Amino acid sequence: MNAAKLSQCSYRDTEHLLNDLEHPGQSFFVRAGKLVVRPREAIIPEVRSQIREHESDLFHLVKHRTQPR
């Protein structure tokens, strides 16, 4: 999925992308206004590329997930 398509996608589509990118032992969170993925050294180049390509949409999704309800 390219960035232009993702920008037009629903929240649910972005959530599916995040689920595809997450792996056991890896976490996505927002700190100081930035998307953080840990452990950073465990991210393979293909996943890093996906994260960078869709960073803005992932940031908003992760931020929304971690806000208190």
Secondary structure, DSSP 8 states (H G I E B T S, - for coil): --HHHHHTS-HHHHHHHHHHH--TT-EEEEETTEEEEESGGG--HHHHHHHHHTHHHHHHHHHHHHS--
